[in-house]
Amino acid sequence: MKNQFKFKKKKILFIANVDWFYCSHRLNIGVEAIKDNYEVHLAAKFTGFEEKLLSLGFVIHPIEIDRGSNIIKTVKSFFQIFFLIKRIQPDIVHAITIKPIIFGGFATKFFTKIAFVASVSGLGYLFISSDLKALLIKFFAKFLYRFALSKKKLKVIFQNQEDLKKISEICNLNFKKTSLIRGSGVDLKFFKPLNKKSDSKNILFASRLLKSKGLLEFVKTAKDMKSKNYTFLVAGMLDTENPDCITKEQINEWERNGIIKYCGYIKNMRDLINESKVVVLPSYYGEGLPKILIEAAACGKPIITTDHQGCRDAIIPNKTGILIPIRDSKALTMALKKVLYSPDLCKKMGVDARNYAVQNFDIQSVNKKHLRIYSDLIKNY
């Protein structure tokens, strides 16, 4: 009889279209949920870290969400998610990025007791592209978003105010069903200033290798400043499924000509950030709040980024970094020279950047906000 009323754990199913292990902030939220006595399931494409995830207490479900526009693969992805939800019967489904949000939102419509959480971590390439195919897909995506985000038991998490406003207008969202959490947070005990050489000549660009991340403008500035003996580092993965991706051949050519040094994909960016003088992201992509910028701030590095959604939220202009117009390599060159040629300014911006990160980007605060959302959804319905 004593086991008759054994406490039943609440279940959360996370759905993402990339390997969860590479998304440290999401992994951290999941670990905290496990500590808070949730049974946490991960549905994603896994690439070799399954044993590590299992050891952390996750239940894993390999699925593959097609990132292209193949209708057969898209339908297959949806039914994978639908039948997974039906089998697990989670209390909460938490989906990240556009396709998991649309598929997860549609699927949970069939299960009225299941709460749905959608994390809009930027609007991505689709919402900034002006080619005909992207415009057509965006037209339909707006209707799909509207349907997916019309569930009663719903919370939609945004990283910046502009995305919140845009999606709320498209979907007619009640503000009570939205939450603004500025970025995914950063571990301030790990990402911190280290005692690296202050005379570093490294200028760091770290992101997926997309044109819309400002990589071409970064390379143009690298060419303009080649004679100044600075090393322009590029770190990031080739997102070959994205039509906006730079080719490997182009990267190799830039490196062969001594314009950049390509570091490849680096999971732990702390050391590379600390070995750099300035961190640059001249993006015009549909950003949420770029992870590299809050990591750079936490490490006490000046930031140069664009006056663009998400990016501008990562700095205090002219105090922790400099904002420049999008697609403007000349402005980037001028901003870099201003910081690099003024050691006192560079140092002060770094100190202020660290303080700003401590006040605004602590991952512990981000985790608590997510756990509160889960608790409220379960408790209030």
N, C-alpha and C positions, 0 to 999 in steps of 0.2 A: 504493500500500500504506500510506502514512503516515496516511491518513485512515480506515483500516479499523477502528481501535480508538478512534475519536473518542468522547470522554466524552458520555454521554447525560444530559441534565438530568432531575432528578426533577420531577414535576408535582404541583402543588397546585390543587385546584378549590375556591374559596370560594363558598358559596351563602348568599344573604341575601334578605330580602323587602323591602329598601329600597335606594335608590341608594347604592352603595358610596362615592361621592365625598363624601356628607354625613356619613359615619362616619369621622372623621379617624383615630381609633385603629386601626380595622381597615385603613384605607388604609396607615397607617404599618407595620403588621405585614406587609402584602403587599409593600411597598417593601423592607423588610428581608429578606424571603424572596427577592426578586429579586436583591438584593445577595449573598445567600448561595447564588446559582447555582440557584435553583429556577425552573421555568417556571410562572408564576402565572396562573391563569384565574379570572375573576370572573363569576359568574352572578347577575344581579340585574335589577331594573327600573332602567333608566337614563333620566335626565331632562335630558340636554343637555351632559354633561361627558365624553362618550366620547373625544373627541380628547385631552383632558388625560390620561385614564387610559391611553390607547394610548401617549402620549409618555413615560409613566412606566415602560412596559415590560409592562403587563398585556395579557392576551388576554381580550377581553370577549365575553360571551354574553347578549344580552338575553332575559330570561324574566320572567314575571309570576306571582307566587305570590298567589293569591286569599286575602285576609285574612278573608273572610266564611265562611259555611257552605254556599255553593252547591256541591252535590255534583259537578256537571258540571265547574265550574271547578277544583274540588279535584283531581279525577281528571286533568284536563288538565295541571295544574301538576306532578303527580307524574310523568306520562309525559314531560313536557319535561325534567325532571331525570334520569329514568332513561336516556333516549336520549342526553342530553348526556354523562353519565358513560360510557355504552357507547362513544360516539364518541371522547372524549378519552382514556379509559383512564388517569386520574390515579393517582399513587401514594397520594395522600391526598385525601380529601374533608373539608373543614372547613365545617360548617354552623352558622349563628348564628340563634337564636330558635326557637320551638316548631315552626312548620310546616316550615321548612327542615330542622330536626333530624329530625322524623318522616319527611318525604319522603326526605331523604338517607340516613337510617338504613335505611329499607326498601329503597331502591334499591341500596345497597352490599351488601345481603345476597346479591345475585345475582353479586357479583364478590369472591370470597374473597381475592384478593391485594391489594385496595384497603383501606387503613386509613381509619378514620372518626374524626374529631374533632368533638365537639359542644360549643359554647359556650352554656351556660345563663346568659344575662345577665338574670336575674330571671325570676320565674314569671308576671308580667304580670297583666292584668285578669282572665283566666280563673280564676286560683286565689284571687282575693279576692272575686269576685262571688258573691252568694247567690241570684240570680234562677234560676228553674227551668231556663231554656235553658242558662245557664252551667254549672249543676250537672250537667246531662245530658252536655254536651260534655266537662266535666272528668272525668266517670266514664269515658268512652271514651278521652280523652286519656291517662289513666294507663296503660291497656292498650297504647295505641300507643307511648307512651314506653318501656314495658317491652320491647316487641318491637324498637323502633328502636335501643335501647341494649343489645343483647345480642350484639353482634358480637365476635369474638375480638380482632381488631386495632382496639382502641378506646381513646380517652381522652376523658373528659368534664370540661370545665373549668367551674368554678363561681366566682362572685365573692364569695359569702359562705357561712359555715358552715351556716346554716339551710337554704339551698337544697340544699347538698351532702347534708345529712342527709335531707331530705325525698325528694329524687329517688333517693338511694341506697336508701332503704327501699322506695320504690315499685317500683324496677327491680332490687332485690337486687344492686346493683353491688358488685363487689370494690373495696376502697379503692385497690388498685394501679392501677385504671383511672380514677381520679379525680384531679383536680388543683385546688387552690385558688389562684387568682390574683386578688388583691384589686383588682377594677376593671380598667378598660381602660388605665390609665396616663395621664399627662399630660406634655407637653413642658415641663419646668421652666425651660428657657431662654426659652421664649416666654411661658408663663403665669407671670408674676412680678409683684411689686408695682411699680407705676409711680408716678411723682411726680404724682399727681392731688391735687386739693384735699381736705384732711383734713376740711373742714366739709361734706362731701356730705350731702344730705338724702334720698338715694335708697335705697329698700329694694327689693331685686331678687328676683323669682320668675322662674325660667327652666326651662321644661319643656314637654312636650306639654300642650295645654290640656284636661286631663282632670280630672274631679271628684275622682278617687281620688289625684291628685297633690297634693291639698290646696288647690286653687285657690279653692274657696268659702270655706274658712277664712281664706285670705290676704285675700280681698276683704272678709270680715266685719271683720277686724282693720283693714284700710284705712279702712273706714267709721268704726270706733271711734276711730281716730287722725287723722281728717280735719282736725280743728282744730289739730293739732300742726305743720302745714306740711311734713310729709314727703311725698315723692313715691313712690308705690308702682308700681314698674315691672313689667310682665308681658311676658316674651319667650318665644316658642314658636310652634309650628305647630298649626293646627287639624287634628286627626286624625279627619276626618269618618267614616272607616270604623269607628271605635271607638264602640260604643254609649254609652260613658262621656264622650264629648267635649262640652265646652261649645259652645254655638252662637255663630256670628259675631255674631248679633243681640244676644246677651247681653253679649259683649265690648264691642260698640259702645255699648250702654246704660250700662255701667259707666264707659266712657271719657267719654261725653257728660255724665254726672253728676259728673265730676271725681273719681271714686273711684280709678281707676287710669290709668296711661299705657301704652297698648299699643304695644310696639316691633316686633311682627311676629316672623317667624323670622329669627334672626341666626346665621350659620354660625360666625363668629369672635366668641366671647363675651368675649375678654380685656378689651377697652376698656370694655364695659358693666359688667363685674364691677368693674374698677378705678374706675369712676365711681360705684360704689355704696358705701354704708356697711356694710351687712349683706346676706348672701345667705340666703334663706329657702326651704325646701322641706318643707312640712308633709304629706308623702306618707303614704298608707296603701296605695299600689299595690304589686304584687309586684315590688319593686326587686331589682336585682343589687347594684350599688354606683353610685349616681347620678353621672354624669359631671360635672354642674354643681357638685356638692359638692367633688369633688377639684380641679376647676379653681379654685373659689373659695378653697380652702385654699392652693393654689399661689400665688394672687394675694395671700395674706395677709389674707383677709377672715374675720371672725367668721361662724359658721354657726348658724342655728337650724333644726333639723329634728326629725323624730319618732323616738321610741324604737320603731323598727320595723325589720324586716329590711332589710339593705343600708344604710339611712340611718344607723343608729347606728354602722356600721363606718367612716363617713367622718370622725368627730370623736372627740376625747377630751372626754367630758362635763365641762362647767364649766371647761375649760382652753382648747380651741380653738372651743368653741361650746356651745350649750345644747340638750338633748333635752327634747321636750314630748310629752304623750300625743297619740295620733291623734284627729282630728275635734274638736279643742279650741281654738277661736279665742281663748277667754279666756286660756288658757295661752300661746298665741302672742303675744298682746298684752302680757302680763306679761313674757315673756322679751325681747321687743323693747325694752320700756321699760328693762329692767335693763341691756341693752347700750348703748342709745342715750343714756341719762342718766348713764352712767359712762364718760367719755372714756378714762380710764386702763385700765379693764377692756377696753374695745373695742380699744384699741391693743395691749394684751398678748395678747389672744386672737388677733389678727391675726398677730402675730409667731410665736406658738406654732403657729398653723395652717400657716404657711409651713414651719416646721421639720418638722412632722408630715408634710406632703406630700413634702418632700425625702427623708425617711426611708422613706416607704411607697408613694409613688405615681409614681415615676419611670418614664416610658414606656420608657426604654432597658432597664430591668430586666424589664418586662412583655414586651417584644419578645424578649429573650434566652430567657425561659421558654418562649415559644411555639416558637421555633426549636429549642430542646432537645427539646420534645415531638415535633416533626416528625422530627427526627434519630433519636430513640430508636425511634419507631414503624417507621421504615424499616430501621433497623439490627437491631432485635431480632426481626423476623419474616422 
